[in-house]
Amino acid sequence: MSLDFENQRLFERIEAQMARGDLKGAVGSLRRLLALDPDSALGHALLSLCLRDLKRLHAAEHEARLALSLEPELPLAHFALAMVCHGQRKSEEALRSLEQALAFEPESVVFLRGKALLQGAAREREAARQTLERALSLNADDPQTLVALGELELERGKLLEAGRYAREALGLAPETAEALVLQGRVLLRQGKVEEAREHALWALRIDATDGRALHFLVEVKARQNWLLGLWWRYASFMSGLGDGRQILVLTLGFGIYRLLLLLAGDFGARDLSQVLQVAWLALAAYSWVGPAIFQRMLAKEMKQVTLSANY
Amino acid sequence: MDAALYRIVDEPRPAALSRLAVNPLWPFFACMFAGPWLGWSWFAFNGFAFGDERRWRVLAWAFGGAALTVVVHYLCLRLGVERELSRRTLRYFMLLPVLVRMTMSYVLFVEQQRGFELYRYFGGAVKPGWMVVMAGFWLAPRLVEALPTHSLLTFLSPLFQ
């Protein structure tokens, strides 16, 4: 088998894995590809995108810059760097890199969707909507652009419009996990938890490795169980903060706890002091066992997923 | 990890000590129950054990954290004595070195957690660490008592709290 043929086959597999959100699988294939061809700028750029979605930002940045050093005019490398910078909250560099990617390929629907993502993050929702409308005008049959528009509407609290975009996307491609997840999210916001769960399971039936569907199923489970929901919200909140702010919040929490203990001691509130200590211990124990219980519940739920014949 | 595969920059490189690797939660518990002397040195050791990409950074944080804790503790005490603060006020004042210690512990935990997750993802073996935490909990007060008074070593006492 020639190297080119092998590379081509790997690229096809990577494309399929990335499209269905199987990032870990895609990283495995990319590592194989880059072992065969370490100077593949495209391989490094794709690896950067996967690592970015897996929250391995340091490695993602390394790969994006490596791709750019190998091929400075590769639009996907600029796009990858933009997405990494977005993850690192470097919004100016992200926008600059994205503009460079768009300068090479102004009609790329993927890059336009990326630009809309950056605009959405900067709370420029109207600009984001316009960018997505432009992407849609370039390719009206792209379910992912429709899903992105739906997600934008969902953020704005417009459930009916979000639902309409989800249905349109499903009309174009009935087995699109992102569209099913969007439809499920709309149902969840409408309080239809059981129907939302069905959508999550449906998306997982199409592809049991789809990260977005798994994430959504966890969201639904968190809604069904308030104790786990609390952990989920706490974990989501913390991971959204980034390392520095996360440490600040944790230190602040600990500082308040110690201060309250001292105050309780000084004002002779021994009961309050005991309550505080028990609560702190319970919080520590809960943060320790919470993830394990959550994993177990998810595994139990996953047993109910009957895989599609096409999977 | 398959040697025939491309190596990603943040992937751990397990060393011979990898059989002694633990979840960073245990060194963190050691910081809380036994003190930074055990917790921080354990974090540093653990980084080398599972071949963390950030092991030198963790080591630098551990040493820097120890120095900072000792300095802040000493300055707070000195200020308290110079200003003749009451015992009650001094207790509030001494919260500052406690917060420094805790911040350092969180920094080390967060620094190591991601590398550890990758190590686990690649099938790295992990040892339970609760026995070390228990032993540290028992040992810490005895070590403080054993520190000779009126010597430079007493400056290290905040690392045993």
Boltz contact constraints between the chains, C-beta under 6 A:
constraints:
  - contact:
      token1: [A, 31]
      token2: [B, 5]
      max_distance: 6.0
  - contact:
      token1: [A, 31]
      token2: [B, 6]
      max_distance: 6.0
  - contact:
      token1: [A, 34]
      token2: [B, 6]
      max_distance: 6.0
  - contact:
      token1: [A, 35]
      token2: [B, 4]
      max_distance: 6.0
  - contact:
      token1: [A, 35]
      token2: [B, 5]
      max_distance: 6.0
  - contact:
      token1: [A, 35]
      token2: [B, 6]
      max_distance: 6.0
  - contact:
      token1: [A, 56]
      token2: [B, 10]
      max_distance: 6.0
  - contact:
      token1: [A, 58]
      token2: [B, 10]
      max_distance: 6.0
  - contact:
      token1: [A, 59]
      token2: [B, 8]
      max_distance: 6.0
  - contact:
      token1: [A, 59]
      token2: [B, 9]
      max_distance: 6.0
  - contact:
      token1: [A, 59]
      token2: [B, 10]
      max_distance: 6.0
  - contact:
      token1: [A, 62]
      token2: [B, 9]
      max_distance: 6.0
  - contact:
      token1: [A, 243]
      token2: [B, 110]
      max_distance: 6.0
  - contact:
      token1: [A, 247]
      token2: [B, 106]
      max_distance: 6.0
  - contact:
      token1: [A, 247]
      token2: [B, 107]
      max_distance: 6.0
  - contact:
      token1: [A, 250]
      token2: [B, 106]
      max_distance: 6.0
  - contact:
      token1: [A, 251]
      token2: [B, 99]
      max_distance: 6.0
  - contact:
      token1: [A, 251]
      token2: [B, 102]
      max_distance: 6.0
  - contact:
      token1: [A, 251]
      token2: [B, 103]
      max_distance: 6.0
  - contact:
      token1: [A, 254]
      token2: [B, 102]
      max_distance: 6.0
  - contact:
      token1: [A, 255]
      token2: [B, 99]
      max_distance: 6.0
  - contact:
      token1: [A, 258]
      token2: [B, 95]
      max_distance: 6.0
  - contact:
      token1: [A, 262]
      token2: [B, 91]
      max_distance: 6.0
